């Protein structure tokens, strides 16, 4: 590989593929969402209220979980799930370094220590064969991440958890539509945490959800999520009459608002249509990039794997940098010059200063995660994309990679 010299200027394309920049992760929002937000404003109830309850009910029905608890972020969902599990100082939680900072930060915020396990390069999910050797007497939970919407191999993960008496809290930020062997993600572990951030498959701007079958966990998460109060704002001020609240726990301000839920309600109505559109785009990308110096996402073979569904949240190319004369970051810059926005998912957490210095990681500790970190680039994959948008992405990627092959 011959990387672009550090600091050298990169000239913008003299004839870019697009004149209007294509933003990565732009959400599909329509008049239905706009009208629902307007109706929310006119109702006078913009905090946690009836629309949050309705959104929770819709999500609970979609996932098939006894409880679905709406919060203001997936980070809050992860944090409260670990609090419900009783995780705290001195404990350890096994997870993957190939994830966003929120996954491990949530562990740190409980006072526990994240213990990283490397990923499988093909799936980019935590490698189940490596989990058991990371278990110690201080291990309290396993936190698998369903990267890009591909469900983790939950059977061996649950088997390890059962043998050692561990909880399983799933980071399902990418996995709203994911199904593993006939079981919807959100119904397998002790809890699963979903995201409705602006780039996700279903959006509320900011927002998250916890699903669980544990009644005690559900009550704790709901209570901790609103200051530790015994009654939520809607119940305290609804037409059923004022109810005095009591502080049961030192809680947090993690509640979702009706303004956010207004978007989610309308988004949920089109979840299947959005998923179908992303499958179409995914298929086009696979065909268009098969001959390039880059690996397309490893196929799931959903036609043969028993009732398993990929949520297709991220389409990540893994660049074959040995066959290119520029590095990944230069490819990102050149695509930007062609008018195409991209993402990087992710720079492995063990390479970031905080985790490297706090826990003493070295770059080679997790070689598969590092390998991906240096080569991955995510392409636009939104139901909002037009056929012309997809054509432009394909043209730009082929132009840049073939120019530097």
C-alpha positions as CSV (number, residue, x, y, z in Angstrom):
1,X,0.0,0.0,0.0
2,X,1.2,3.5,-0.8
3,X,-0.8,5.9,1.4
4,X,-1.4,9.4,0.4
5,X,1.3,11.6,2.0
6,X,0.2,12.9,5.4
7,X,-0.9,16.5,5.2
8,X,-0.7,16.7,1.4
9,X,-3.5,18.6,-0.3
10,X,-6.1,16.5,-2.1
11,X,-7.5,18.3,-5.1
12,X,-11.3,18.3,-5.5
13,X,-12.5,16.3,-8.6
14,X,-12.5,18.6,-11.6
15,X,-15.7,16.7,-12.8
16,X,-17.4,15.4,-9.6
17,X,-20.1,12.8,-9.9
18,X,-22.5,15.0,-8.0
19,X,-22.9,18.7,-7.8
20,X,-25.2,18.5,-4.7
21,X,-23.5,16.7,-1.8
22,X,-25.2,13.4,-0.8
23,X,-25.3,13.4,3.0
24,X,-24.5,10.1,4.7
25,X,-27.3,8.7,6.8
26,X,-30.0,11.2,5.8
27,X,-33.3,9.9,7.2
28,X,-36.5,9.2,5.3
29,X,-39.1,11.6,6.7
30,X,-42.3,12.6,5.1
31,X,-45.5,14.6,5.6
32,X,-46.9,12.1,8.0
33,X,-44.1,12.7,10.4
34,X,-44.4,16.5,10.0
35,X,-48.1,16.4,10.7
36,X,-47.7,14.2,13.7
37,X,-45.2,16.6,15.2
38,X,-47.6,19.6,14.5
39,X,-50.4,17.7,16.1
40,X,-48.2,17.1,19.1
41,X,-47.4,20.7,19.4
42,X,-51.1,21.7,19.1
43,X,-52.0,19.1,21.8
44,X,-50.0,21.0,24.4
45,X,-48.4,17.7,25.5
46,X,-44.8,17.7,24.3
47,X,-43.1,15.9,27.2
48,X,-43.5,12.3,28.1
49,X,-47.1,11.4,27.5
50,X,-49.6,9.5,25.3
51,X,-47.4,9.4,22.2
52,X,-44.5,7.8,24.0
53,X,-47.0,5.2,25.4
54,X,-48.3,4.6,21.9
55,X,-44.7,4.3,20.4
56,X,-43.8,1.8,23.2
57,X,-46.9,-0.3,22.4
58,X,-46.1,-0.3,18.7
59,X,-42.5,-1.3,19.3
60,X,-43.4,-4.0,21.9
61,X,-45.8,-5.5,19.3
62,X,-43.2,-5.4,16.6
63,X,-40.4,-7.0,18.6
64,X,-42.7,-9.4,20.5
65,X,-41.3,-8.5,23.9
66,X,-43.4,-8.2,27.1
67,X,-41.9,-4.8,27.8
68,X,-40.6,-1.9,25.7
69,X,-39.4,1.2,27.5
70,X,-38.7,4.4,25.6
71,X,-35.7,6.5,26.6
72,X,-33.9,9.5,25.2
73,X,-31.0,7.5,23.7
74,X,-29.7,4.0,23.2
75,X,-26.8,5.0,25.5
76,X,-29.4,5.6,28.3
77,X,-30.9,2.2,27.5
78,X,-27.6,0.5,27.9
79,X,-26.8,2.3,31.1
80,X,-30.1,1.6,32.7
81,X,-30.1,-2.1,31.7
82,X,-26.8,-2.6,33.5
83,X,-28.1,-0.7,36.5
84,X,-31.1,-3.0,36.5
85,X,-28.8,-6.0,36.3
86,X,-27.0,-4.7,39.4
87,X,-23.7,-4.1,37.7
88,X,-21.3,-1.8,39.5
89,X,-17.8,-1.1,40.7
90,X,-15.5,-4.1,40.6
91,X,-17.6,-5.9,38.0
92,X,-16.6,-6.8,34.5
93,X,-18.7,-6.8,31.3
94,X,-17.5,-8.6,28.2
95,X,-18.1,-6.8,24.9
96,X,-16.5,-6.0,21.6
97,X,-14.0,-3.2,20.7
98,X,-15.6,-2.9,17.3
99,X,-18.4,-0.6,18.2
100,X,-19.3,3.0,19.0
101,X,-18.0,4.5,22.2
102,X,-21.4,4.5,23.9
103,X,-21.3,0.7,24.3
104,X,-18.2,0.7,26.5
105,X,-18.8,4.2,28.0
106,X,-22.1,2.8,29.4
107,X,-20.1,0.1,31.2
108,X,-17.6,2.6,32.6
109,X,-20.5,4.8,33.9
110,X,-21.6,2.0,36.2
111,X,-18.1,1.7,37.6
112,X,-17.5,-1.6,35.9
113,X,-14.7,-2.5,33.6
114,X,-15.2,-3.3,29.9
115,X,-13.4,-6.5,28.8
116,X,-12.9,-6.6,25.1
117,X,-13.1,-9.7,22.9
118,X,-12.0,-9.6,19.3
119,X,-14.4,-10.0,16.4
120,X,-14.8,-12.4,13.5
121,X,-13.5,-10.6,10.4
122,X,-16.2,-11.9,8.1
123,X,-19.2,-11.0,10.3
124,X,-17.5,-8.1,12.2
125,X,-19.5,-9.4,15.3
126,X,-17.9,-10.6,18.5
127,X,-16.3,-14.0,18.1
128,X,-18.2,-16.4,20.3
129,X,-15.3,-18.8,20.4
130,X,-13.2,-16.2,22.3
131,X,-15.8,-15.2,24.9
132,X,-15.4,-18.0,27.5
133,X,-11.6,-17.5,27.9
134,X,-12.4,-13.8,28.9
135,X,-14.7,-14.8,31.8
136,X,-13.3,-14.2,35.3
137,X,-14.8,-14.4,38.8
138,X,-15.7,-10.7,38.3
139,X,-17.6,-11.1,35.1
140,X,-21.3,-10.2,35.5
141,X,-22.5,-9.8,31.9
142,X,-21.9,-10.2,28.2
143,X,-22.8,-7.3,25.9
144,X,-22.8,-8.4,22.3
145,X,-23.2,-5.8,19.5
146,X,-25.2,-6.7,16.4
147,X,-23.0,-4.8,14.1
148,X,-24.6,-3.2,11.0
149,X,-27.8,-5.2,11.7
150,X,-26.2,-8.7,11.3
151,X,-27.4,-10.7,14.4
152,X,-24.6,-12.1,16.5
153,X,-24.4,-15.9,17.0
154,X,-26.7,-15.8,20.0
155,X,-26.9,-19.5,20.7
156,X,-23.2,-20.0,21.8
157,X,-23.3,-16.6,23.6
158,X,-26.3,-17.6,25.6
159,X,-24.7,-21.0,26.3
160,X,-21.6,-19.3,27.8
161,X,-23.8,-17.0,29.8
162,X,-25.9,-19.9,31.2
163,X,-22.8,-21.9,32.2
164,X,-21.3,-19.0,34.1
165,X,-24.5,-17.4,35.5
166,X,-24.1,-14.2,33.4
167,X,-26.6,-11.7,32.2
168,X,-26.8,-10.9,28.5
169,X,-27.6,-7.3,27.5
170,X,-27.6,-6.8,23.7
171,X,-26.5,-3.6,22.0
172,X,-29.2,-3.7,19.2
173,X,-28.7,-0.1,18.0
174,X,-28.3,-1.4,14.5
175,X,-30.7,-4.3,14.7
176,X,-34.4,-3.2,14.9
177,X,-35.4,-5.6,12.2
178,X,-32.9,-8.4,12.9
179,X,-34.0,-11.9,13.6
180,X,-31.8,-14.8,14.8
181,X,-33.0,-18.3,14.0
182,X,-36.7,-17.3,14.2
183,X,-36.3,-15.2,17.3
184,X,-36.5,-11.4,17.0
185,X,-33.5,-9.6,18.4
186,X,-34.9,-8.1,21.6
187,X,-36.4,-11.4,22.8
188,X,-33.3,-13.5,23.4
189,X,-31.1,-11.9,26.0
190,X,-32.1,-10.4,29.4
191,X,-32.5,-7.0,27.7
192,X,-31.8,-5.4,24.3
193,X,-31.1,-1.8,23.6
194,X,-32.2,0.0,20.4
195,X,-31.4,3.3,18.9
196,X,-33.6,5.8,16.9
197,X,-30.7,8.3,16.2
198,X,-31.1,10.3,13.1
199,X,-29.0,7.8,11.0
200,X,-30.8,4.7,12.1
201,X,-33.4,2.6,10.3
202,X,-36.2,4.1,12.4
203,X,-35.6,7.7,13.7
204,X,-36.9,10.0,16.4
205,X,-33.9,12.4,16.1
206,X,-32.5,11.1,19.3
207,X,-34.1,8.2,21.2
208,X,-33.7,4.7,22.5
209,X,-35.7,1.7,23.7
210,X,-35.1,-1.2,26.0
211,X,-37.0,-4.5,25.5
212,X,-37.0,-7.1,28.3
213,X,-39.2,-9.9,29.6
214,X,-38.2,-9.3,33.2
215,X,-40.9,-7.4,35.1
216,X,-38.5,-6.2,37.8
217,X,-36.0,-4.9,35.3
218,X,-38.7,-3.1,33.4
219,X,-40.0,-1.4,36.5
220,X,-36.4,-0.3,37.5
221,X,-35.6,1.0,34.0
222,X,-38.8,3.0,33.8
223,X,-38.3,4.4,37.3
224,X,-34.6,5.1,37.0
225,X,-35.2,6.8,33.6
226,X,-37.2,9.6,35.2
227,X,-35.3,10.8,38.3
228,X,-36.2,7.6,40.2
229,X,-39.8,8.9,40.7
230,X,-42.6,6.5,41.5
231,X,-44.9,7.9,38.9
232,X,-44.1,9.2,35.4
233,X,-45.1,12.7,34.3
234,X,-48.0,11.6,32.2
235,X,-49.6,9.6,35.1
236,X,-49.0,12.5,37.5
237,X,-50.7,15.1,35.4
238,X,-53.1,13.2,33.3
239,X,-56.9,13.6,33.6
240,X,-57.0,10.7,36.0
241,X,-55.9,13.1,38.7
242,X,-52.8,14.3,40.4
243,X,-50.8,11.7,42.2
244,X,-47.9,12.6,44.6
245,X,-44.7,11.0,43.6
246,X,-42.0,9.5,45.8
247,X,-38.2,9.2,45.0
248,X,-37.4,5.5,45.0
249,X,-33.9,5.6,43.5
250,X,-31.3,8.3,42.6
251,X,-32.4,8.3,39.0
252,X,-31.6,10.0,35.7
253,X,-33.3,12.3,33.2
254,X,-33.5,9.8,30.5
255,X,-37.1,9.9,29.4
256,X,-38.3,10.2,25.8
257,X,-40.7,13.0,24.9
258,X,-43.8,13.0,22.8
259,X,-42.1,15.2,20.3
260,X,-39.6,12.4,19.6
261,X,-42.2,9.6,19.8
262,X,-44.4,11.5,17.2
263,X,-41.7,10.7,14.6
264,X,-41.3,7.1,15.7
265,X,-45.0,6.4,15.5
266,X,-45.1,7.3,11.8
267,X,-41.8,5.7,11.1
268,X,-42.9,2.4,12.5
269,X,-45.8,2.3,10.1
270,X,-43.3,2.1,7.2
271,X,-40.6,-0.1,8.8
272,X,-41.2,-3.0,6.4
273,X,-41.2,-0.7,3.3
274,X,-38.0,0.9,4.5
275,X,-36.3,-2.5,5.0
276,X,-37.3,-3.6,1.5
277,X,-35.8,-0.5,0.0
278,X,-32.5,-1.0,1.8
279,X,-32.4,-4.6,0.6
280,X,-32.8,-3.3,-3.0
281,X,-29.9,-0.9,-2.6
282,X,-27.8,-3.5,-0.8
283,X,-28.2,-5.9,-3.7
284,X,-27.2,-3.2,-6.3
285,X,-24.1,-2.4,-4.3
286,X,-23.1,-6.1,-4.0
287,X,-23.3,-6.5,-7.8
288,X,-21.6,-3.2,-8.6
289,X,-18.6,-3.6,-6.3
290,X,-17.9,-7.3,-6.7
291,X,-14.9,-6.7,-9.0
292,X,-13.3,-3.9,-7.0
293,X,-10.3,-4.1,-4.6
294,X,-12.6,-4.2,-1.7
295,X,-14.7,-6.9,0.1
296,X,-18.5,-6.4,0.2
297,X,-20.3,-7.4,3.4
298,X,-20.2,-11.2,4.0
299,X,-23.5,-12.7,2.8
300,X,-26.0,-14.0,5.3
301,X,-27.5,-16.6,3.0
302,X,-30.9,-15.7,4.5
303,X,-32.5,-18.2,2.1
304,X,-30.7,-21.1,3.8
305,X,-29.9,-20.0,7.3
306,X,-33.0,-20.8,9.5
307,X,-35.2,-17.8,9.8
308,X,-32.4,-15.3,10.2
309,X,-32.7,-11.7,9.1
310,X,-30.1,-9.0,8.6
311,X,-31.5,-5.5,9.4
312,X,-29.1,-3.9,6.8
313,X,-28.4,-0.8,8.8
314,X,-24.8,-0.2,7.4
315,X,-23.3,-1.2,4.1
316,X,-19.6,-1.4,4.8
317,X,-16.9,-1.9,2.2
318,X,-13.6,-3.4,3.5
319,X,-10.9,-1.9,1.3
320,X,-8.2,-4.1,0.1
321,X,-5.5,-1.5,0.9
322,X,-2.7,-3.8,-0.4
323,X,-4.2,-3.4,-3.9
324,X,-4.6,0.4,-3.7
325,X,-2.1,3.2,-3.8
326,X,-4.0,5.3,-1.2
327,X,-5.3,4.5,2.3
328,X,-8.9,4.4,3.6
329,X,-8.9,8.0,4.8
330,X,-7.8,9.2,1.3
331,X,-10.6,7.2,-0.3
332,X,-13.1,8.9,2.1
333,X,-11.7,12.3,1.1
334,X,-11.9,11.5,-2.6
335,X,-15.5,10.3,-2.4
336,X,-16.3,13.6,-0.6
337,X,-14.8,15.4,-3.6
338,X,-17.1,13.4,-5.8
339,X,-20.1,14.6,-3.7
340,X,-20.6,11.4,-1.7
341,X,-20.8,11.4,2.1
342,X,-19.5,8.3,3.9
343,X,-19.0,7.0,7.4
344,X,-16.4,5.0,9.3
345,X,-17.8,2.2,11.5
346,X,-15.7,2.0,13.5
347,X,-12.2,2.9,14.8
348,X,-11.8,0.1,17.3
349,X,-12.2,1.4,20.9
350,X,-8.8,-0.1,22.0
351,X,-7.1,2.4,19.6
352,X,-8.7,5.5,21.2
353,X,-6.7,7.5,23.7
354,X,-9.0,7.0,26.7
355,X,-9.3,3.2,26.5
356,X,-5.7,2.8,25.5
357,X,-4.4,4.8,28.5
358,X,-7.0,3.8,31.1
359,X,-6.8,0.1,30.4
360,X,-3.4,-0.3,28.9
361,X,-4.4,-1.7,25.5
362,X,-1.9,-1.9,22.7
363,X,-2.8,-1.8,19.0
364,X,-2.2,-5.5,18.4
365,X,-4.4,-6.7,21.3
366,X,-7.4,-7.2,19.0
367,X,-6.0,-7.8,15.5
368,X,-9.3,-8.4,13.7
369,X,-10.9,-5.2,15.0
370,X,-7.7,-3.2,14.1
371,X,-7.7,-4.7,10.6
372,X,-11.3,-3.6,10.1
373,X,-10.6,-0.2,11.6
374,X,-7.9,0.6,9.0
375,X,-10.0,-0.5,6.0
376,X,-13.7,0.1,6.5
377,X,-15.9,2.7,4.9
378,X,-19.7,2.9,5.1
379,X,-21.7,4.0,2.1
380,X,-25.1,5.7,2.0
381,X,-27.9,3.2,2.7
382,X,-31.1,5.0,3.5
383,X,-34.7,4.4,2.3
384,X,-34.6,8.1,1.3
385,X,-32.1,7.4,-1.5
386,X,-33.4,7.7,-5.0
387,X,-32.3,5.4,-7.8
388,X,-30.2,8.3,-9.1
389,X,-28.6,8.7,-5.7
390,X,-27.6,5.0,-5.7
391,X,-26.3,5.3,-9.3
392,X,-24.1,8.2,-8.1
393,X,-22.7,6.3,-5.2
394,X,-21.8,3.3,-7.4
395,X,-20.3,5.6,-10.1
396,X,-18.2,7.5,-7.5
397,X,-16.9,4.4,-5.6
398,X,-15.9,2.7,-8.9
399,X,-14.3,5.8,-10.1
400,X,-12.1,6.3,-7.0
401,X,-11.1,2.7,-6.4
402,X,-10.4,1.9,-10.0
403,X,-8.3,5.1,-10.4
404,X,-6.1,4.0,-7.4
405,X,-6.0,0.3,-8.1
